[in-house]
């Protein structure tokens, strides 16, 4: 619950722990994401001495629904935090996005404003492709991309005994045999599934 951030900030402010209080108020405003929440946070922060404190800005690439966590707490659900005033110090920041590898880094905040944009690496997903030919001893070739100019993933004879591991996406398949017309297709391989291709030469 986002309101818990604000309440924790009030508790820390009463205890005289402005560092923790300001972070809670900033997290509250960022996660709620409304002008009213920002106004509430700014009003609460005024009770703490923040003169000379720097600003922190964090962005995840891709943005949108990416999440940013600061010291284990959700700081942004849209891939964008700040820039807002924060206490100087060291923060563990984690960037998370669907179908991307998460990234965790330590962000040092000193006297100057800090801005960090983290480009997340997209995950590679795989499936398999099986080619069934209506004649034996036909040459089957499966390529890593959408043409026969790409890396060869499989070069063998029919019948295939097992599926060929291939990246999710389009792949070029070629089947040839002397005395028959050459058969070629672009085949789309899905994530974690076997794509069966039936060939009639």
N, C-alpha and C positions, 0 to 999 in steps of 0.2 A: 504494500500500500504506500503510495507516494507521500501521503500525509505523515507517515512514520518518520520520513526524513526531516520534515519541518519540526515535528515534536522532539526528535532527538537533538536537533539544533538548539531548540529552546532549553532543553535540559543541560546541554554542554555550555550554553551561554550563562546560565544560572551558576554553574560550577566554576565559571571563569576561564573555561577552556575555549578561547576564541578560535583557535586553529581548527578544532573539530567542528565547532558551531558553524563557522563560515562555510566549510565544505558541505555540511549537511544542508544548509540553506541553498547553496548553489546547486547541489544535486536535486533538491526538491524542485527548484525553478526549471531546471533543464529537463527533468523527466516529465513533469506536468506539461511544460511547453506552452503555457498561456500567458498573455500579458498580465493578468491578475496575479498569477503565481510569481512572476518576476517582480511585481510590485511588492507583494508580501515578503519575498526573500530580501529584496533591497532594504525594506523597512526594518526587518529583523537584524540585518547585518550592521545597520547604523549603530547598534549598541556595542559593537566591537571595534577595537582600534585596528584599522586596516590601512592606515596611511603608509604609503611607500610599498605596499604589497604589489606583486606583479600580476599580470593576467595570464590565464592559460586557455589555449584553444586547441581542441582535438577534433580531427576529422578522420573518418574511415572511408576508404575508397575500395569497393563501391559504397555509396551512401544509402539513402533510402531506408531500408529496414535493418541496416547494420547496428549492432549494439556496442556500446563502449562502457567498460567497467573501470572504475577507479578504486583501487584498494579493495577489490571484491564487490563493490556496490555499483548497481546500475547507474550510469551517469547520463546516458543518452540512448534512446531507442531508434533514432533516425540517422545515426552516424555523424552527428554534429553536436559538439559540446563547446560552449563559450563563443567568443572570449569573455571570461569573467574573472574577477579578482579572486585569487586563492592565496593561502599562506605559503611562504617559501618552504621548500622541503623536497623530499623524494617521494614519488608516487608510482605505484605499480599500475600500469594501464594495460587493459586487455581489449583487443578489437576482435569482434566476432561477426561473421556474415554467413548466410546460408550458402552452401556449396563452395566455400572458400576455406583455406587453412587459417585458423585463428592465429593471432600474433599477440605476444605479451612483451612489453618492454618497460624499463624503468625510465621515468621522466623526471629529470632534475629541474626544479624551479628555483631560480635564484632571484636576483634583483631586477632582471630584465623580463619583458614579456616572452612567453614561450608559445610557439605554434607548431603542432605536429600533425602531419598528414600521413597516415599509414595505408600503403597500398597492399591489399591482401591478395595472396596468390590463389588463383582459382584451382579447385580440386579437379583432378582428371578421373573420370569414371569410365569403366570398361564393361563390355558385354562380350558375346561370342557370335561368330557367324559360321553356319554350317551350309555346305553346298552339296546338294544331291543331284547327280547327273544320271540321265536315263541310259547311258552307255558306260561300259567299263574302260579304264585306261585313258580317259580324257584328261588333259592337262588342266589343272585348276590353279589359278593364281589370284590371291587376295592382296590388295594394296592398301597401304596405310592412309591414303587420302582419296580424293575424288577423281584421280586419273592414274594411268599406268606409269606416270613419271615419278611417282612417290615410292617410298620404301615398300619392299615386298614383305608381307607378313606370312604368306604361305605360298609354296610352289610345289605341287605334288600331283598325284594321279587319283582319279576316282576309283573306288569310292573313298570318301573322307571318313576316317574312323572317329574323329572328334572335332568339336568346334574350335575355331581359331580365335584367340583372344584379340580383341580390337577395341580401340578407343571409341567412346560414344560419338556418333556422328556418321558422316557419309564416307563410304569406301567403294573402291572400284574392284569389280570382280570380273575375271576373264576365264572363259572355258574354251579350249580348242582341242581339235582332234583331226588328224589327216582324213580328208574325205568329207568333212562336215563344215558347215558355216561357223565362223567365229561368233561366240556368244559373249556379249559384254553388257554390264548393268552397273549403275550406281546403287548401292544398297545402304540403307540407314540402319545403323546398329544402335540399339537402345541400351540404357544403363541396367546392368545386372540381369539381362535377358539374353536368350539365344535366338538369333535371327536365322530362320531357315530359308534357304533359297533353292527352289526347284528348277532345274535346267533340262529342257528338252532340245537336244541338238538336231 
